[in-house]
Amino acid sequence: MTADLAAGAELLQRSLNLAHDPHSLYKAADDTSRGHINQAFFTALYLDEQAEIDDATWTSPFVELRAIHSTWLQLRRLHRNSRPDERRTGNETGLPHRGSPAFVEPARSGR
């Protein structure tokens, strides 16, 4: 099971690294590498009449990462709307911060 978790963690880290700045990655790539980048991110790209990308079907884990990001954005908006006092504190994430009653200190490993 530990090997499965390690493999999953490595895939996630590589995916996040790849997705960090895909535009710059794509711009700097040659045609062959651009094809590989497209295959890494998409199972299909749909073009409109002007040959511009109109829609896309994402590969795993990017479909899951996009869903997580979308949920995070929704929760952040909900939190900001429900806690107007925290919007004025400079808390850019809109999430609970140290000193807030909703903040929970992250667990630390016993290293």
C-alpha positions in Angstrom: 0.0 0.0 0.0 2.9 2.4 0.8 4.2 1.9 -2.8 0.8 2.7 -4.2 0.7 5.9 -2.1 4.2 6.8 -3.2 3.3 6.3 -6.8 0.2 8.4 -6.5 2.0 11.1 -4.7 4.7 11.2 -7.4 2.0 11.3 -10.2 0.3 14.2 -8.4 3.5 16.1 -7.9 4.6 15.6 -11.5 1.1 16.7 -12.7 1.2 19.8 -10.5 4.7 20.7 -11.8 3.5 20.2 -15.4 0.4 22.3 -14.8 2.2 25.1 -13.1 2.8 27.2 -16.2 1.5 25.2 -19.2 1.4 28.3 -21.5 5.2 28.9 -21.2 5.9 25.2 -21.4 3.9 25.0 -24.7 5.4 28.2 -26.1 9.0 26.9 -25.6 8.3 23.5 -27.0 8.9 22.2 -30.6 6.0 20.6 -32.5 6.7 17.1 -31.3 6.9 18.2 -27.7 3.6 20.2 -28.1 1.9 17.0 -29.3 3.2 15.3 -26.1 2.0 18.1 -24.0 -1.4 18.0 -25.6 -1.6 14.2 -25.0 -0.6 14.7 -21.3 -3.4 17.2 -20.7 -6.2 16.2 -23.1 -7.9 13.1 -24.6 -9.6 15.3 -27.1 -9.6 18.9 -28.4 -12.6 20.3 -30.2 -12.1 23.0 -32.7 -14.6 25.7 -33.9 -15.0 26.9 -37.5 -11.9 29.1 -37.2 -9.8 26.2 -36.0 -9.6 27.6 -32.5 -10.0 25.3 -29.5 -13.7 25.4 -28.5 -13.7 22.6 -25.9 -11.5 19.9 -24.5 -11.7 16.6 -22.7 -9.1 16.4 -20.0 -6.9 13.4 -19.0 -6.7 12.1 -15.5 -5.4 13.5 -13.1 -6.1 16.9 -14.6 -9.9 16.4 -14.7 -9.8 15.6 -11.0 -7.4 18.5 -10.3 -9.7 20.9 -12.1 -12.7 19.7 -10.1 -10.8 20.2 -6.9 -9.8 23.7 -7.9 -13.3 24.6 -8.9 -14.6 23.4 -5.6 -11.9 25.3 -3.7 -12.9 28.5 -5.6 -16.5 28.0 -4.8 -15.8 27.5 -1.1 -13.5 30.5 -1.0 -16.3 32.7 -2.6 -18.8 31.3 -0.1 -16.5 32.0 2.8 -15.7 35.5 1.6 -19.4 36.3 1.2 -20.3 34.9 4.7 -17.4 36.6 6.5 -17.2 40.1 5.2 -15.0 41.2 8.2 -12.2 38.8 7.0 -12.3 40.3 3.5 -11.0 43.5 4.9 -8.1 41.9 6.9 -5.9 41.2 3.8 -6.5 37.5 4.0 -6.2 36.9 0.3 -7.3 33.2 0.5 -10.6 34.1 2.2 -10.0 31.1 4.4 -9.6 31.0 8.2 -6.3 32.5 9.4 -4.3 32.2 12.5 -6.2 33.9 15.3 -9.5 33.1 13.7 -11.8 30.8 15.8 -12.2 28.7 12.6 -8.4 28.2 12.2 -7.1 24.7 13.1 -3.3 24.3 13.5 -2.1 21.7 11.0 -0.9 18.5 12.5 2.9 18.2 12.6 4.7 14.9 11.9 6.7 13.4 14.8 10.1 13.8 13.0 
